[in-house]
């Protein structure tokens, strides 16, 4: 089964913690690759991203992440594991779990097959992550079916244009588990790493020439009319990382 490991970060680490992560993360990546990790990437600082919503036909763009909290999404890994226990074990071994939090969420079953890897972006392009936020409350008058249909059409159009690298929906909050390791003990908590009204329901990886282009594509997503989409640049353009 496929899982998304959402790696939270406070972007504030002592030199000792940074040295530990630089030393330990490559070994975790090697072990995780051998056990079903498909790909993973760090994200640039949250202040480099924007949050997009569309109201009454007007696109509203706000600098920074959708949620202002101590811990924000700092990177992610996509893994293929036998079950949730194996995914939680992998998360608990990640050095970031020693200092921050890793949220483990299963993919929604329907969707494309997982690629074995994701190549670096084409020259002149940068990679962006679109985080799709929803509140889980059904829209009135059967609009949910229309949103799903329009979302599929958006995905097909973005893929056909060469901008979409990968995208997938996630199961709901009731399937989320947050992992922390403190003093050598693994602490599991039901639910996401941050409690908010709206939660991440899916994500898309895009290749674009600029943040403005990624923002324009996000504004065309039907979810932007009802909720929010956070657009975050990847940390680097040199391929896979963790």
PEZI-V754986 format. One record per residue. N is the residue number from 1. RES is the residue in three letters. NEAR is the number of other ideal C-beta (glycine too) atoms within 8 Angstrom. Layout:
[[N:RES:NEAR] [N:RES:NEAR]]
This chain:
[[1:UNK:10] [2:UNK:12] [3:UNK:14] [4:UNK:14] [5:UNK:16] [6:UNK:13] [7:UNK:13] [8:UNK:15] [9:UNK:11] [10:UNK:9] [11:UNK:8] [12:UNK:3] [13:UNK:9] [14:UNK:5] [15:UNK:6] [16:UNK:6] [17:UNK:9] [18:UNK:9] [19:UNK:8] [20:UNK:10] [21:UNK:12] [22:UNK:7] [23:UNK:7] [24:UNK:9] [25:UNK:12] [26:UNK:7] [27:UNK:7] [28:UNK:12] [29:UNK:11] [30:UNK:8] [31:UNK:9] [32:UNK:15] [33:UNK:7] [34:UNK:5] [35:UNK:10] [36:UNK:8] [37:UNK:13] [38:UNK:12] [39:UNK:10] [40:UNK:14] [41:UNK:13] [42:UNK:10] [43:UNK:14] [44:UNK:9] [45:UNK:5] [46:UNK:11] [47:UNK:6] [48:UNK:8] [49:UNK:14] [50:UNK:11] [51:UNK:13] [52:UNK:16] [53:UNK:12] [54:UNK:10] [55:UNK:7] [56:UNK:3] [57:UNK:4] [58:UNK:6] [59:UNK:10] [60:UNK:8] [61:UNK:8] [62:UNK:8] [63:UNK:5] [64:UNK:9] [65:UNK:11] [66:UNK:8] [67:UNK:7] [68:UNK:4] [69:UNK:7] [70:UNK:3] [71:UNK:10] [72:UNK:12] [73:UNK:14] [74:UNK:11] [75:UNK:14] [76:UNK:13] [77:UNK:13] [78:UNK:13] [79:UNK:14] [80:UNK:10] [81:UNK:13] [82:UNK:4] [83:UNK:7] [84:UNK:11] [85:UNK:6] [86:UNK:11] [87:UNK:15] [88:UNK:13] [89:UNK:8] [90:UNK:14] [91:UNK:12] [92:UNK:11] [93:UNK:9] [94:UNK:14] [95:UNK:10] [96:UNK:14] [97:UNK:15] [98:UNK:7] [99:UNK:8] [100:UNK:12] [101:UNK:10] [102:UNK:17] [103:UNK:13] [104:UNK:16] [105:UNK:14] [106:UNK:13] [107:UNK:13] [108:UNK:10] [109:UNK:4] [110:UNK:4] [111:UNK:7] [112:UNK:5] [113:UNK:3] [114:UNK:8] [115:UNK:8] [116:UNK:4] [117:UNK:7] [118:UNK:8] [119:UNK:4] [120:UNK:5] [121:UNK:8] [122:UNK:5] [123:UNK:3] [124:UNK:4] [125:UNK:10] [126:UNK:12] [127:UNK:13] [128:UNK:14] [129:UNK:15] [130:UNK:16] [131:UNK:12] [132:UNK:13] [133:UNK:14] [134:UNK:10] [135:UNK:8] [136:UNK:7] [137:UNK:4] [138:UNK:4] [139:UNK:9] [140:UNK:5] [141:UNK:4] [142:UNK:7] [143:UNK:8] [144:UNK:8] [145:UNK:7] [146:UNK:9] [147:UNK:12] [148:UNK:8] [149:UNK:8] [150:UNK:9] [151:UNK:11] [152:UNK:8] [153:UNK:8] [154:UNK:11] [155:UNK:11] [156:UNK:8] [157:UNK:8] [158:UNK:12] [159:UNK:9] [160:UNK:6] [161:UNK:7] [162:UNK:6] [163:UNK:10] [164:UNK:12] [165:UNK:8] [166:UNK:9] [167:UNK:9] [168:UNK:12] [169:UNK:8] [170:UNK:13] [171:UNK:8] [172:UNK:9] [173:UNK:8] [174:UNK:5] [175:UNK:8] [176:UNK:12] [177:UNK:13] [178:UNK:14] [179:UNK:15] [180:UNK:11] [181:UNK:10] [182:UNK:7] [183:UNK:3] [184:UNK:4] [185:UNK:6] [186:UNK:9] [187:UNK:8] [188:UNK:8] [189:UNK:7] [190:UNK:6] [191:UNK:8] [192:UNK:12] [193:UNK:9] [194:UNK:9] [195:UNK:4] [196:UNK:7] [197:UNK:3] [198:UNK:9] [199:UNK:11] [200:UNK:12] [201:UNK:10] [202:UNK:10] [203:UNK:13] [204:UNK:12] [205:UNK:13] [206:UNK:14] [207:UNK:12] [208:UNK:12] [209:UNK:6] [210:UNK:7] [211:UNK:13] [212:UNK:6] [213:UNK:10] [214:UNK:14] [215:UNK:13] [216:UNK:9] [217:UNK:13] [218:UNK:12] [219:UNK:11] [220:UNK:7] [221:UNK:12] [222:UNK:10] [223:UNK:13] [224:UNK:15] [225:UNK:7] [226:UNK:8] [227:UNK:11] [228:UNK:11] [229:UNK:16] [230:UNK:13] [231:UNK:16] [232:UNK:14] [233:UNK:14] [234:UNK:13] [235:UNK:9] [236:UNK:6] [237:UNK:9] [238:UNK:5] [239:UNK:6] [240:UNK:8] [241:UNK:10] [242:UNK:10]]
